[in-house]
C-alpha cells in the first residue's frame, strides 16, 4: 500500500492493519520454511508495509499528544 492510503486511516484501523500484516508475514515465513512460497518478494513488501504502519501510527500519536 502507499503511505497516503495509510495516512487516511484512523489509529484503530492502523492497529488492525498492523495485526493483519504481522499475521501475513508469519504465514509467509512458514511457507518459506516449508518451501511452498510462490512469491518470496512478498515478504519484503509486507515488512515495509509494517514499517510504514508503525511510522504513521507514531506520527499520529505524537501529533495527538502535542
HUDAKA-V379462 format. One record per residue. N is the residue number from 1. OMEGA is omega in radians with two decimals (none if undefined). D_LAST is the distance of its C-alpha to the last C-alpha in Angstrom with 2 decimals. Layout:
n=N omega=OMEGA d_last=D_LAST
n=N omega=OMEGA d_last=D_LAST
This chain:
n=1 omega=3.10 d_last=27.70
n=2 omega=3.11 d_last=25.93
n=3 omega=3.13 d_last=22.21
n=4 omega=3.11 d_last=22.00
n=5 omega=3.09 d_last=23.43
n=6 omega=-3.12 d_last=20.83
n=7 omega=-3.14 d_last=17.96
n=8 omega=-3.10 d_last=19.65
n=9 omega=3.03 d_last=19.48
n=10 omega=-3.14 d_last=17.25
n=11 omega=3.13 d_last=15.81
n=12 omega=3.10 d_last=19.00
n=13 omega=3.11 d_last=21.19
n=14 omega=3.11 d_last=19.78
n=15 omega=3.12 d_last=20.55
n=16 omega=3.14 d_last=24.00
n=17 omega=3.11 d_last=24.60
n=18 omega=3.11 d_last=23.84
n=19 omega=3.13 d_last=26.36
n=20 omega=-3.13 d_last=28.87
n=21 omega=3.11 d_last=28.61
n=22 omega=3.09 d_last=29.06
n=23 omega=3.12 d_last=32.06
n=24 omega=3.12 d_last=33.47
n=25 omega=3.09 d_last=33.11
n=26 omega=-3.14 d_last=34.97
n=27 omega=3.12 d_last=37.70
n=28 omega=3.10 d_last=38.02
n=29 omega=3.11 d_last=38.40
n=30 omega=3.11 d_last=41.00
n=31 omega=3.14 d_last=42.84
n=32 omega=-3.13 d_last=42.80
n=33 omega=-3.13 d_last=44.29
n=34 omega=3.10 d_last=47.04
n=35 omega=-3.09 d_last=47.71
n=36 omega=-3.02 d_last=47.01
n=37 omega=-3.14 d_last=44.03
n=38 omega=-3.09 d_last=44.76
n=39 omega=-3.11 d_last=41.91
n=40 omega=3.13 d_last=40.60
n=41 omega=3.11 d_last=38.16
n=42 omega=3.11 d_last=36.23
n=43 omega=3.13 d_last=34.97
n=44 omega=-3.12 d_last=33.28
n=45 omega=-3.13 d_last=31.76
n=46 omega=3.10 d_last=30.38
n=47 omega=3.13 d_last=28.88
n=48 omega=3.10 d_last=27.13
n=49 omega=3.09 d_last=25.85
n=50 omega=3.12 d_last=24.46
n=51 omega=3.11 d_last=22.67
n=52 omega=-3.14 d_last=21.28
n=53 omega=-3.12 d_last=20.08
n=54 omega=3.13 d_last=18.39
n=55 omega=-3.10 d_last=16.69
n=56 omega=3.10 d_last=15.46
n=57 omega=3.14 d_last=14.45
n=58 omega=3.09 d_last=12.31
n=59 omega=-3.13 d_last=10.74
n=60 omega=3.13 d_last=10.08
n=61 omega=3.11 d_last=8.75
n=62 omega=-3.12 d_last=6.26
n=63 omega=3.12 d_last=5.25
n=64 omega=-3.11 d_last=5.67
n=65 omega=-3.10 d_last=3.80
n=66 omega=none d_last=0.00
